[in-house]
Amino acid sequence: MTTSEKLSSELQKVLSGDPWYGNAVYPIIEQGSFEAAYEKPEHAAHNIAEIVLHMIAWTEEVMDRMNGLTAGLPSSGDWPPTGNPDEQKWQNYVNDLKLVNVNLLGLIRDFPEEQWNEPVNDDRESEVGVTYEELVSGLIQHHIYHSGQIA
């Protein structure tokens, strides 16, 4: 199995399949109402809508890095603002999360096998360099972590 096949299979499993640890990301997100998405639990730093936008932002950043851009914060920000609660807006966020991950899966599948072990373009002095494979694996872990928060 190639690295592209392994990573795309793992990402699909985490998003909508049957991961070993429990429910996948999409079923967890789709279980709640839009009201719940904007409600901030006591002592929580973020609500579900904020977490979903954060997941979208970092997926976009990973794709930017895979396309050769220099590593940095997501162009939309680390924690993009959600604005006022709105049911249609919430549905758009859910759809955007799915779409950005479809795009990422396509990028993973087409990524040159010989480049997976190359370092990501990162000129930040304080950061430890990672390979493209580590970058995508880290995003998968990021999705798992935040879906656990949402659940």
N, C-alpha and C positions, 0 to 999 in steps of 0.2 A: 504494500500500500504506500502510495506516495505521501509526502507531507501535505500536499494540497488536499488529497482525499481524506487523510486522517483529520485535518483541521476542519474541513467543511462538514464531515460526518459528525464530529464532536459539537460544532456550533449548531447544526440542525437538531441534534438530540437535546441540547440545552434549551433551545428556543421553543421547539414544538414536539419533541419526541418523548422518549421515556428514559430520562436520565436516572442513574442509579440512586440518587439521593432523594428523589421525590418528584414533585410536579415541575414541568417545564415553565419557562418564562411566560409565554403567551397565555396559557390557561390561567396562570396566577393573576396576570394583569386583567384578563377579561372577566374574572369572577366578580370584581367589584363594580360598584356604580360610579358614575362621574362625581356624585356628591362625596363619596368616600375618597376619591382620588385627590380632592382638594382639601380634605379635612386633615389637620395636622394633629396627630396624637400627642398627648401630654408628654413632655420631655423629649420629643422627637425633633431632630434638626430639620427634617424635610418631610413634605407630604409625598404621596405617590406620584402625583403629576410632576413635581419637581424631580423626583428620582427618574422617571421615564425620560424627561427632557435631558437629564444628565447622561443617561445611557445612550440616547441618540447622539448627543454632542461628542461623546468619546468614541462611538462607533465611527462617526464622520472623521474624527481626528486620526484614528487608526487607518482609515482608507486614505486620507491625505498622506500619511507617512508611507504607506505601501505604494503610493503613486510618486514617491520621491521627494515630497516636501519635507522641510526640516521640522523635527519634532518640536512641539510647543503645546500650549493650551488650545482647546478647541476654538475654532473661529467664532462660534456662538457663545462661548464662555463655558466655564466649568459647571456652573449651575444656572442655566438660562432661566429668566423669569417666566412664570406661567401666565401671568395676567389674572384677570378675574375669572372665577369659575364659569364654565360654559360647557354644556354637554357636547355640542358639535366640535368645539376646540379639543376637548378630551378625546373624542373619537379620532380626530385628526392626529393627535399625539400617538395614539395606539397604532394607527395606520402608518405613520411616519417611522415608528420603531420597526415595524415589519418591513417596510420598504428599504430602509437603510441597511437592514440585515440581509435582504435579498441582494442588494448591490454589493455588500461585503462578500457574500457567498460567491458571487460571480467573480469578484476580484481574487478571492482565494483560489478558486478553481483554475483561473487563468495565470496565476502567479508563477513565474519561472522556477522550476524545482531547484535549480542551482543557486537561487538567490535567498532561499529560506534561511540559510545559516549566515548570511551577510548582516553586518550591523545596520541598524536604522540610522538615517541621517539625523544626527543629534549633536548640536554644537553647544549644548548647555554644559558648563564645566562641572556642575555639582551632581549631575545625573550619571548613573551607571549605564553604559551602553547595553542595548539588547538587540538580539537578532529579530528578523521579521517573524520567525516562528514563535519566539518568546513573546513578541508583541501581540500576536493573534491569540496565543494561549492565555496571556494576561487579560485580554478583553473578554474571553470566554469566562474566566474566573470572575471578572468584574460583573458580568451579566448574572452569574450565579449569586454572587454576594448581594446584589441589589434586589434580585427577585426574592431572596430570603427576607430582606427588609420589608418588601411589599407584602409578602405572605403574612 
